[in-house]
């Protein structure tokens, strides 16, 4: 679900503020730092967004937890839902705010059943010569 780049830090920090886990001043300080990082890092050639419904993510998270594929990271179901929904909302917000020159680089998969076809599309895009 998460790719853990500086873009994900932006999403995580916004979620932490909205959920009440950090103060506005801490959020402002981090976002100032994030803007500096964002200014010096090159624009990505491609951004891949796997846009699965919150319910789908929760279902798969639960399945992976009961099978032992991943540990249970949340203290209870309410917190898990709050975090997964909050992250999803922040990803949507970020996508809507992207400048046009970056928005054109976003590939979105909205169908979990077609992930292999989507990955083939991503690989083809990666292998295309840059202009």
DSSP file (Angstrom, degrees, kcal/mol; ACC not computed):
  #  RESIDUE AA STRUCTURE BP1 BP2  ACC     N-H-->O    O-->H-N    N-H-->O    O-->H-N    TCO  KAPPA ALPHA  PHI   PSI    X-CA   Y-CA   Z-CA
    1    1 A X              0   0    0      0, 0.0     2,-0.4     0, 0.0    49,-0.2   0.000 360.0 360.0 360.0 -35.6    0.0    0.0    0.0
    2    2 A X        -     0   0    0      1,-0.1     0, 0.0     2,-0.0     0, 0.0  -0.905 360.0-167.3-119.0 139.4    2.8    2.4    0.8
    3    3 A X        -     0   0    0     -2,-0.4    -1,-0.1     2,-0.1     4,-0.0   0.553  33.0-136.8-102.0  -8.4    6.0    3.0   -1.1
    4    4 A X        +     0   0    0      1,-0.2     2,-0.2     2,-0.1    -2,-0.0   0.890  51.2 134.7  57.9  52.2    7.8    5.0    1.7
    5    5 A X  S  > S-     0   0    0      1,-0.0     4,-1.6     0, 0.0     3,-0.4  -0.535  77.7 -84.0-108.9-175.1    9.3    7.9   -0.3
    6    6 A X  H  > S+     0   0    0      1,-0.2     4,-1.4     2,-0.2    32,-0.1   0.814 130.0  60.7 -61.4 -28.0    9.4   11.5    0.6
    7    7 A X  H  > S+     0   0    0      1,-0.2     4,-1.5     2,-0.2    -1,-0.2   0.893 102.6  50.8 -63.8 -38.7    5.9   11.7   -1.0
    8    8 A X  H  > S+     0   0    0     -3,-0.4     4,-2.9     1,-0.2    -1,-0.2   0.846 103.2  59.1 -68.9 -32.6    4.6    9.2    1.5
    9    9 A X  H  X S+     0   0    0     -4,-1.6     4,-2.7     1,-0.2    -1,-0.2   0.891 102.8  53.7 -61.3 -38.1    6.0   11.3    4.4
   10   10 A X  H  X S+     0   0    0     -4,-1.4     4,-2.0     2,-0.2    -1,-0.2   0.925 111.7  44.6 -59.2 -46.1    3.9   14.2    3.2
   11   11 A X  H  X S+     0   0    0     -4,-1.5     4,-2.4     2,-0.2    -2,-0.2   0.929 113.8  49.2 -65.4 -46.7    0.8   12.0    3.4
   12   12 A X  H  X S+     0   0    0     -4,-2.9     4,-2.6     1,-0.2    -2,-0.2   0.906 111.1  49.5 -60.8 -44.1    1.7   10.5    6.7
   13   13 A X  H  X S+     0   0    0     -4,-2.7     4,-1.9     2,-0.2    -1,-0.2   0.901 110.8  49.4 -66.0 -41.5    2.4   14.0    8.3
   14   14 A X  H  X S+     0   0    0     -4,-2.0     4,-2.4    -5,-0.2    -1,-0.2   0.917 112.2  49.1 -62.7 -42.1   -0.9   15.4    7.0
   15   15 A X  H  X S+     0   0    0     -4,-2.4     4,-2.5     1,-0.2     6,-0.2   0.925 107.8  54.0 -61.8 -44.1   -2.7   12.4    8.4
   16   16 A X  H  <>S+     0   0    0     -4,-2.6     5,-2.6     1,-0.2     6,-1.1   0.876 110.8  46.7 -60.2 -38.2   -0.9   12.7   11.8
   17   17 A X  H ><5S+     0   0    0     -4,-1.9     3,-1.3     4,-0.2    -1,-0.2   0.958 113.7  46.5 -67.2 -50.6   -2.1   16.3   12.1
   18   18 A X  H 3<5S+     0   0    0     -4,-2.4    -2,-0.2     1,-0.3    -1,-0.2   0.821 112.2  51.2 -63.4 -31.5   -5.7   15.6   11.1
   19   19 A X  T 3<5S-     0   0    0     -4,-2.5    -1,-0.3    -5,-0.2    -2,-0.2   0.544 116.2-115.4 -83.0  -6.8   -5.9   12.6   13.5
   20   20 A X  T < 5S+     0   0    0     -3,-1.3    -3,-0.2    -4,-0.4    -2,-0.1   0.671  81.3 121.4  84.8  16.9   -4.5   14.8   16.3
   21   21 A X  S   <S+     0   0    0     -5,-2.6     2,-0.3    -6,-0.2    -4,-0.2   0.714  74.8  31.5 -86.1 -22.0   -1.3   13.0   16.8
   22   22 A X  S    S-     0   0    0     -6,-1.1    -2,-0.2    -9,-0.1     2,-0.1  -0.927  85.5-108.2-132.6 159.8    1.0   16.0   16.2
   23   23 A X     >  -     0   0    0     -2,-0.3     4,-2.3     1,-0.1     5,-0.1  -0.366  28.6-113.1 -81.8 163.3    0.6   19.7   16.8
   24   24 A X  H  > S+     0   0    0      1,-0.2     4,-2.8     2,-0.2     5,-0.2   0.880 117.9  53.5 -62.2 -39.0    0.1   22.3   14.1
   25   25 A X  H  > S+     0   0    0      2,-0.2     4,-2.3     1,-0.2    -1,-0.2   0.896 109.5  47.3 -66.6 -38.9    3.5   23.8   14.8
   26   26 A X  H  > S+     0   0    0      2,-0.2     4,-2.4     1,-0.2    -1,-0.2   0.911 112.8  50.0 -66.1 -41.4    5.2   20.4   14.4
   27   27 A X  H  X S+     0   0    0     -4,-2.3     4,-2.9     2,-0.2    -2,-0.2   0.930 110.9  49.0 -60.9 -46.4    3.3   19.9   11.1
   28   28 A X  H  X S+     0   0    0     -4,-2.8     4,-2.2     1,-0.2    -2,-0.2   0.919 110.8  50.4 -60.7 -44.8    4.3   23.3    9.8
   29   29 A X  H  X S+     0   0    0     -4,-2.3     4,-1.8     1,-0.2    -1,-0.2   0.926 113.5  45.1 -60.7 -45.1    8.0   22.7   10.7
   30   30 A X  H  X S+     0   0    0     -4,-2.4     4,-3.1     1,-0.2    -2,-0.2   0.918 111.2  52.4 -66.0 -42.0    7.9   19.3    8.9
   31   31 A X  H  X S+     0   0    0     -4,-2.9     4,-2.4     1,-0.2    -1,-0.2   0.856 106.7  53.5 -65.8 -32.8    6.1   20.7    5.9
   32   32 A X  H  X S+     0   0    0     -4,-2.2     4,-1.6     2,-0.2    -1,-0.2   0.923 112.2  45.0 -63.3 -43.1    8.7   23.5    5.5
   33   33 A X  H  X S+     0   0    0     -4,-1.8     4,-2.4     1,-0.2    -2,-0.2   0.913 111.4  53.3 -63.5 -43.5   11.4   20.8    5.5
   34   34 A X  H  X S+     0   0    0     -4,-3.1     4,-3.2     1,-0.2    -2,-0.2   0.896 105.4  53.9 -60.8 -41.3    9.3   18.7    3.1
   35   35 A X  H  X S+     0   0    0     -4,-2.4     4,-1.8     2,-0.2    -1,-0.2   0.893 108.8  49.3 -60.8 -39.8    9.1   21.7    0.7
   36   36 A X  H  X S+     0   0    0     -4,-1.6     4,-1.3     2,-0.2    -2,-0.2   0.922 113.5  45.8 -65.3 -43.5   12.8   22.1    0.7
   37   37 A X  H  X S+     0   0    0     -4,-2.4     4,-1.7     1,-0.2     3,-0.5   0.933 112.0  51.9 -62.8 -45.7   13.3   18.4    0.0
   38   38 A X  H  < S+     0   0    0     -4,-3.2    -1,-0.2     1,-0.2    -2,-0.2   0.832 105.7  56.3 -60.9 -33.6   10.6   18.5   -2.7
   39   39 A X  H  < S+     0   0    0     -4,-1.8    -1,-0.2    -5,-0.2    -2,-0.2   0.850 112.9  38.9 -68.1 -35.5   12.4   21.5   -4.4
   40   40 A X  H  < S+     0   0    0     -4,-1.3     2,-0.4    -3,-0.5    -2,-0.2   0.666  96.9  87.2 -93.9 -16.6   15.7   19.6   -4.8
   41   41 A X  S  < S-     0   0    0     -4,-1.7     3,-0.1    -5,-0.1     0, 0.0  -0.684  84.9-112.2 -85.7 133.9   14.5   16.2   -5.7
   42   42 A X        -     0   0    0     -2,-0.4     2,-0.2     1,-0.1    -1,-0.1  -0.223  36.2 -95.9 -61.8 152.1   13.9   15.6   -9.4
   43   43 A X        -     0   0    0      1,-0.1    -1,-0.1     2,-0.0    -5,-0.0  -0.497  49.6-109.9 -64.6 132.9   10.4   15.2  -10.7
   44   44 A X        -     0   0    0     -2,-0.2     3,-0.1     1,-0.1    -1,-0.1  -0.287  10.4-135.9 -66.7 152.8    9.7   11.4  -11.0
   45   45 A X  S    S+     0   0    0      1,-0.3     2,-0.3    -3,-0.1    -1,-0.1   0.798  88.7   7.3 -74.4 -29.6    9.4    9.9  -14.4
   46   46 A X        -     0   0    0      2,-0.0     2,-0.4    60,-0.0    -1,-0.3  -0.992  59.4-157.9-153.6 143.3    6.4    7.9  -13.2
   47   47 A X  E     -a  106   0A   0     58,-2.6    60,-3.0    -2,-0.3     2,-0.5  -0.997  14.0-155.6-123.9 126.3    4.2    7.7  -10.2
   48   48 A X  E     -a  107   0A   0     -2,-0.4     2,-0.5    58,-0.2    60,-0.2  -0.900  10.3-174.3-105.4 124.6    2.2    4.4   -9.6
   49   49 A X  E     -a  108   0A   0     58,-2.9    60,-2.6    -2,-0.5     2,-1.0  -0.965  13.6-159.3-122.5 115.6   -0.9    4.7   -7.5
   50   50 A X  E     -a  109   0A   0     -2,-0.5     2,-1.5    58,-0.2    60,-0.2  -0.810  14.3-165.7 -94.7  99.1   -2.8    1.5   -6.6
   51   51 A X        +     0   0    0     58,-2.1     2,-0.3    -2,-1.0    61,-0.1  -0.584  20.0 161.9 -94.1  74.2   -6.2    3.0   -5.8
   52   52 A X        -     0   0    0     -2,-1.5    59,-0.1     1,-0.1     5,-0.1  -0.712  45.6 -98.8 -94.0 145.6   -8.0    0.2   -4.0
   53   53 A X     >  -     0   0    0     -2,-0.3     4,-2.1    57,-0.2     3,-0.4  -0.239  31.3-115.7 -58.4 149.9  -11.0    0.8   -1.9
   54   54 A X  H  > S+     0   0    0      1,-0.2     4,-2.8     2,-0.2     5,-0.2   0.892 116.3  56.3 -53.3 -43.2  -10.4    1.1    1.9
   55   55 A X  H  > S+     0   0    0      1,-0.2     4,-2.4     2,-0.2    -1,-0.2   0.887 106.1  50.0 -60.1 -40.2  -12.5   -2.0    2.4
   56   56 A X  H  > S+     0   0    0     -3,-0.4     4,-2.3     2,-0.2    -1,-0.2   0.927 111.4  48.3 -64.3 -45.5  -10.3   -4.0    0.1
   57   57 A X  H  X S+     0   0    0     -4,-2.1     4,-2.5     1,-0.2    -2,-0.2   0.919 112.5  48.5 -61.4 -44.1   -7.2   -2.9    1.8
   58   58 A X  H  X S+     0   0    0     -4,-2.8     4,-2.5     1,-0.2    -1,-0.2   0.906 110.3  51.7 -63.0 -41.9   -8.6   -3.7    5.3
   59   59 A X  H  X S+     0   0    0     -4,-2.4     4,-2.3    -5,-0.2    -1,-0.2   0.922 113.7  43.2 -61.0 -45.3   -9.7   -7.1    4.1
   60   60 A X  H  X S+     0   0    0     -4,-2.3     4,-2.5     2,-0.2    -2,-0.2   0.858 111.7  53.7 -72.3 -34.8   -6.3   -8.0    2.8
   61   61 A X  H  X S+     0   0    0     -4,-2.5     4,-2.1    -5,-0.2    -2,-0.2   0.937 111.1  46.5 -61.6 -46.8   -4.5   -6.5    5.8
   62   62 A X  H  X S+     0   0    0     -4,-2.5     4,-2.6     2,-0.2     5,-0.2   0.923 111.7  51.3 -61.2 -45.4   -6.7   -8.8    8.0
   63   63 A X  H  X S+     0   0    0     -4,-2.3     4,-1.6     1,-0.2     6,-0.2   0.914 111.1  47.6 -59.5 -44.3   -6.0  -11.8    5.8
   64   64 A X  H  <>S+     0   0    0     -4,-2.5     5,-2.1     1,-0.2     6,-1.3   0.848 111.4  51.8 -66.9 -34.2   -2.3  -11.2    6.0
   65   65 A X  H ><5S+     0   0    0     -4,-2.1     3,-0.9     3,-0.2    -2,-0.2   0.934 110.5  46.0 -67.7 -46.3   -2.4  -10.7    9.7
   66   66 A X  H 3<5S+     0   0    0     -4,-2.6    -1,-0.2     1,-0.3    -2,-0.2   0.788 113.8  49.8 -71.0 -24.5   -4.2  -14.0   10.4
   67   67 A X  T 3<5S-     0   0    0     -4,-1.6    -1,-0.3    -5,-0.2    -2,-0.2   0.533 113.9-118.3 -86.7  -6.9   -1.9  -15.9    8.1
   68   68 A X  T < 5S+     0   0    0     -3,-0.9    -3,-0.2    -4,-0.5    -4,-0.1   0.615  78.6 125.4  81.3  12.2    1.1  -14.4    9.8
   69   69 A X  S   <S+     0   0    0     -5,-2.1     2,-0.3    -6,-0.2    -4,-0.2   0.859  83.2  11.7 -71.2 -35.2    2.4  -12.7    6.6
   70   70 A X  S    S-     0   0    0     -6,-1.3    -2,-0.3    -9,-0.2    -1,-0.2  -0.981  87.4-107.2-139.5 152.5    2.5   -9.4    8.5
   71   71 A X        -     0   0    0     -2,-0.3     2,-0.8    -3,-0.1    -5,-0.1  -0.338  39.7 -98.5 -75.1 159.8    2.2   -8.6   12.2
   72   72 A X        +     0   0    0      1,-0.2    -1,-0.1    -7,-0.1   -10,-0.0  -0.718  45.1 178.4 -76.4 113.2   -0.8   -6.9   13.7
   73   73 A X        +     0   0    0     -2,-0.8     2,-0.3     3,-0.0    -1,-0.2   0.602  52.2  72.2 -96.2 -14.2    0.3   -3.3   13.8
   74   74 A X  S    S-     0   0    0      1,-0.1     3,-0.1     3,-0.0     4,-0.0  -0.802  74.2-134.1-109.1 145.5   -2.7   -1.6   15.3
   75   75 A X  S    S-     0   0    0     -2,-0.3     2,-0.3     1,-0.1    -1,-0.1   0.758  85.9  -7.1 -69.2 -23.3   -4.0   -1.8   18.8
   76   76 A X  S  > S-     0   0    0      1,-0.1     4,-2.0    -3,-0.0     5,-0.1  -0.972  74.7 -96.9-162.3 170.7   -7.6   -2.4   17.7
   77   77 A X  H  > S+     0   0    0     -2,-0.3     4,-2.8     1,-0.2     5,-0.2   0.869 117.5  57.1 -65.4 -38.0   -9.9   -2.5   14.6
   78   78 A X  H  > S+     0   0    0      1,-0.2     4,-2.4     2,-0.2    -1,-0.2   0.912 109.4  45.6 -61.3 -42.3  -11.2    1.1   15.1
   79   79 A X  H  > S+     0   0    0      2,-0.2     4,-2.6     1,-0.2    -1,-0.2   0.909 111.5  52.5 -67.1 -41.5   -7.6    2.5   15.0
   80   80 A X  H  X S+     0   0    0     -4,-2.0     4,-2.7     1,-0.2     5,-0.3   0.936 111.7  45.8 -59.3 -46.9   -6.8    0.3   12.0
   81   81 A X  H  X S+     0   0    0     -4,-2.8     4,-2.6     1,-0.2     5,-0.3   0.915 111.5  52.6 -63.3 -43.1   -9.8    1.6   10.1
   82   82 A X  H  X S+     0   0    0     -4,-2.4     4,-2.3    -5,-0.2    -2,-0.2   0.924 114.2  42.4 -58.0 -46.2   -9.0    5.2   11.1
   83   83 A X  H  X S+     0   0    0     -4,-2.6     4,-2.8     2,-0.2     5,-0.2   0.936 115.9  45.9 -69.9 -47.3   -5.5    4.9    9.8
   84   84 A X  H  X S+     0   0    0     -4,-2.7     4,-2.3    -5,-0.2    -2,-0.2   0.923 117.2  44.8 -64.4 -43.8   -6.2    3.1    6.6
   85   85 A X  H  X S+     0   0    0     -4,-2.6     4,-2.6    -5,-0.3    -1,-0.2   0.917 113.8  50.7 -64.4 -43.6   -9.1    5.4    5.7
   86   86 A X  H  X S+     0   0    0     -4,-2.3     4,-2.1    -5,-0.3    -2,-0.2   0.911 111.0  47.4 -61.9 -43.7   -7.0    8.5    6.7
   87   87 A X  H  X S+     0   0    0     -4,-2.8     4,-2.6     2,-0.2    -1,-0.2   0.934 111.4  51.5 -62.4 -45.2   -4.1    7.4    4.5
   88   88 A X  H  X S+     0   0    0     -4,-2.3     4,-2.3    -5,-0.2    -2,-0.2   0.934 110.0  48.9 -57.3 -47.1   -6.4    6.7    1.6
   89   89 A X  H  X S+     0   0    0     -4,-2.6     4,-2.3     1,-0.2    -1,-0.2   0.888 111.0  50.5 -60.5 -39.6   -8.0   10.2    1.9
   90   90 A X  H  X S+     0   0    0     -4,-2.1     4,-2.6     2,-0.2    -1,-0.2   0.880 108.4  51.6 -68.2 -37.9   -4.6   11.8    2.0
   91   91 A X  H  X S+     0   0    0     -4,-2.6     4,-2.5     2,-0.2    -2,-0.2   0.928 110.8  48.8 -62.2 -43.5   -3.4   10.0   -1.1
   92   92 A X  H  X S+     0   0    0     -4,-2.3     4,-2.1     1,-0.2    -2,-0.2   0.917 111.4  50.0 -60.9 -43.4   -6.6   11.2   -2.9
   93   93 A X  H  X S+     0   0    0     -4,-2.3     4,-1.3     2,-0.2    -2,-0.2   0.922 110.4  49.5 -61.6 -45.6   -5.9   14.7   -1.7
   94   94 A X  H >X S+     0   0    0     -4,-2.6     4,-0.9     1,-0.2     3,-0.6   0.927 109.8  51.1 -61.2 -45.3   -2.3   14.6   -2.9
   95   95 A X  H >< S+     0   0    0     -4,-2.5     3,-0.7     1,-0.2    -1,-0.2   0.900 109.3  50.9 -59.3 -40.3   -3.3   13.3   -6.3
   96   96 A X  H 3< S+     0   0    0     -4,-2.1    -1,-0.2     1,-0.2    -2,-0.2   0.754 111.5  48.5 -68.8 -23.9   -5.9   16.1   -6.7
   97   97 A X  H << S+     0   0    0     -4,-1.3    -1,-0.2    -3,-0.6    -2,-0.2   0.542  81.7 119.0 -93.7  -8.4   -3.3   18.7   -5.8
   98   98 A X  S << S-     0   0    0     -4,-0.9    -3,-0.0    -3,-0.7    -4,-0.0  -0.303  71.1-111.1 -61.4 137.7   -0.5   17.5   -8.2
   99   99 A X    >>  -     0   0    0      1,-0.1     4,-2.9     4,-0.0     3,-1.3  -0.314  31.5-107.1 -63.0 155.2    0.5   20.1  -10.8
  100  100 A X  H 3> S+     0   0    0      1,-0.3     4,-1.7     2,-0.2     5,-0.1   0.853 118.1  57.9 -54.4 -40.6   -0.5   19.2  -14.3
  101  101 A X  H 34 S+     0   0    0      1,-0.2    -1,-0.3     2,-0.2    -3,-0.0   0.769 115.9  36.3 -66.2 -23.6    3.1   18.3  -15.4
  102  102 A X  H X4 S+     0   0    0     -3,-1.3     3,-2.1     2,-0.1     4,-0.2   0.806 108.6  62.6 -93.8 -36.3    3.3   15.7  -12.6
  103  103 A X  H >< S+     0   0    0     -4,-2.9     3,-1.5     1,-0.3    -2,-0.2   0.836  96.1  62.2 -57.4 -32.7   -0.3   14.5  -12.8
  104  104 A X  T 3< S+     0   0    0     -4,-1.7    -1,-0.3     1,-0.3    -2,-0.1   0.672  98.7  57.2 -66.6 -15.9    0.5   13.4  -16.4
  105  105 A X  T <  S+     0   0    0     -3,-2.1   -58,-2.6    -5,-0.1     2,-0.5   0.415  83.8 106.0 -94.5   0.3    3.0   11.0  -14.9
  106  106 A X  E <   -a   47   0A   0     -3,-1.5     2,-0.5    -4,-0.2   -58,-0.2  -0.701  48.8-167.7 -89.8 127.5    0.6    9.2  -12.7
  107  107 A X  E     -a   48   0A   0    -60,-3.0   -58,-2.9    -2,-0.5     2,-0.5  -0.962  12.7-159.9-108.7 129.5   -0.6    5.7  -13.5
  108  108 A X  E     -a   49   0A   0     -2,-0.5     2,-0.6   -60,-0.2   -58,-0.2  -0.936  12.5-162.0-118.8 129.1   -3.6    4.5  -11.5
  109  109 A X  E     +a   50   0A   0    -60,-2.6   -58,-2.1    -2,-0.5     3,-0.1  -0.942  16.8 167.2-104.9 118.2   -4.8    1.0  -10.9
  110  110 A X        +     0   0    0     -2,-0.6     2,-0.5   -60,-0.2   -57,-0.2   0.308  58.2  71.3-112.0   6.6   -8.4    0.9   -9.7
  111  111 A X    >   -     0   0    0      1,-0.1     3,-2.0   -59,-0.1     7,-0.2  -0.899  57.1-165.3-130.4 105.0   -9.1   -2.7  -10.1
  112  112 A X  G >  S+     0   0    0     -2,-0.5     3,-1.1     1,-0.3     4,-0.2   0.799  91.1  60.2 -57.2 -28.9   -7.5   -5.2   -7.7
  113  113 A X  G 3  S+     0   0    0      1,-0.2    -1,-0.3     2,-0.1     3,-0.2   0.621 105.1  48.8 -75.7 -10.9   -8.4   -8.1  -10.0
  114  114 A X  G <> S+     0   0    0     -3,-2.0     4,-2.3     1,-0.1    -1,-0.2   0.023  71.0 120.8-115.2  26.2   -6.4   -6.6  -12.9
  115  115 A X  H <> S+     0   0    0     -3,-1.1     4,-2.8     1,-0.2     5,-0.2   0.861  73.5  53.4 -62.5 -37.1   -3.2   -5.9  -11.0
  116  116 A X  H  > S+     0   0    0      2,-0.2     4,-1.9     1,-0.2    -1,-0.2   0.914 110.1  47.0 -65.6 -41.4   -1.0   -8.1  -13.3
  117  117 A X  H  > S+     0   0    0      2,-0.2     4,-1.8     1,-0.2    -2,-0.2   0.904 112.4  51.4 -63.5 -41.6   -2.3   -6.3  -16.4
  118  118 A X  H  X S+     0   0    0     -4,-2.3     4,-2.3     1,-0.2    -2,-0.2   0.928 107.8  51.3 -61.5 -45.9   -1.6   -3.0  -14.6
  119  119 A X  H  X S+     0   0    0     -4,-2.8     4,-2.7     1,-0.2    -1,-0.2   0.872 106.3  55.1 -61.7 -36.2    1.9   -4.0  -13.7
  120  120 A X  H  X S+     0   0    0     -4,-1.9     4,-2.3     2,-0.2    -1,-0.2   0.915 108.2  49.4 -59.9 -41.9    2.6   -4.9  -17.4
  121  121 A X  H  X S+     0   0    0     -4,-1.8     4,-2.2     2,-0.2    -2,-0.2   0.902 110.5  50.3 -62.3 -42.3    1.5   -1.4  -18.3
  122  122 A X  H  X S+     0   0    0     -4,-2.3     4,-2.6     2,-0.2    -2,-0.2   0.930 110.0  49.5 -62.2 -46.4    3.8    0.0  -15.7
  123  123 A X  H  X S+     0   0    0     -4,-2.7     4,-2.2     1,-0.2    -2,-0.2   0.909 110.5  50.3 -61.3 -43.0    6.8   -2.0  -17.0
  124  124 A X  H  X S+     0   0    0     -4,-2.3     4,-0.6     1,-0.2    -1,-0.2   0.914 111.4  49.0 -60.8 -42.2    6.1   -0.9  -20.5
  125  125 A X  H >< S+     0   0    0     -4,-2.2     3,-0.8     1,-0.2    -2,-0.2   0.902 110.5  50.4 -64.6 -41.2    6.0    2.7  -19.4
  126  126 A X  H 3< S+     0   0    0     -4,-2.6    -1,-0.2     1,-0.2    -2,-0.2   0.884 110.5  49.9 -62.7 -38.7    9.2    2.3  -17.5
  127  127 A X  H 3< S+     0   0    0     -4,-2.2    -1,-0.2    -5,-0.2    -2,-0.2   0.524  85.8 108.1 -81.9  -5.7   11.0    0.8  -20.5
  128  128 A X  S << S-     0   0    0     -3,-0.8     2,-0.0    -4,-0.6    -3,-0.0  -0.479  81.6-103.8 -70.1 141.4    9.8    3.6  -22.9
  129  129 A X        -     0   0    0     -2,-0.2     2,-0.2     1,-0.1    -1,-0.1  -0.373  37.3-113.9 -63.4 143.2   12.6    5.9  -24.0
  130  130 A X              0   0    0      1,-0.1    -1,-0.1    -3,-0.1   -85,-0.0  -0.484 360.0 360.0 -75.3 149.0   12.6    9.3  -22.3
  131  131 A X              0   0    0     -2,-0.2    -1,-0.1     0, 0.0    -2,-0.0   0.406 360.0 360.0-104.8 360.0   11.9   12.3  -24.4
